[in-house]
Amino acid sequence: MSSPVHPSSLVDPATHSPALLELLEEGISRELIEYVVDCVVETVDYAMGRPSSPRRGRSPSRDTEHAKFTAFVTDVLESD
């Protein structure tokens, strides 16, 4: 018997939009993770009044803290 709760949620899947459920079935690429991390870093830099530095298109080893944050996000997203 299957569970009435989607494994990525704590509520019945019938309450989610079909598009969201379809998106959950897609894999998370390295490029997507790096894009999201870059957006978060840029947003935090802006909120803290730090100068923005172009990060997109550069390797994940651009700096130690950025690489550590990317690894953390990857670990969280890939854990079950």
Summary of the structure (lengths in Angstrom):
residues: 80
radius of gyration: 16.5
end to end distance: 20.6
largest distance: 54.2
contacts: 143
relative contact order: 0.11
helix: 59%
strand: 0%
